[in-house]
Amino acid sequence: MKKKMEQFGFELQPELGRLGGEEAPASAQELNTNPKTALEGVLDHYGQALSTTLPAHARAMLTRQSVEMQKAYEEFISLDRAA
């Protein structure tokens, strides 16, 4: 999951620069301290970003990343409940 967040951050940085946005707020480092809260924060940021007007390619990238992060969150929750 950490690698996926790092990959997504790498993908987002150039797009944020083109759109004049700020650096992505969540980092893979946050997963070490409280993974559930970190993932919930990431999903919230994706939701906020997707509620704005975006170029088609940026929306497609964010949608793909959001879906993958939602799946990771659901997997984490199911593993956490099983433990």
Buried (B, 14 or more C-beta within 10 A) or exposed (E): BBEEBEEBBEBBEEBBEEEEBEEBEBBBEBBEEEBEEBBEBBBEBBEEBBEEEBEEEBBEBBBEBBEBBBEBBEEBEEEEEEE
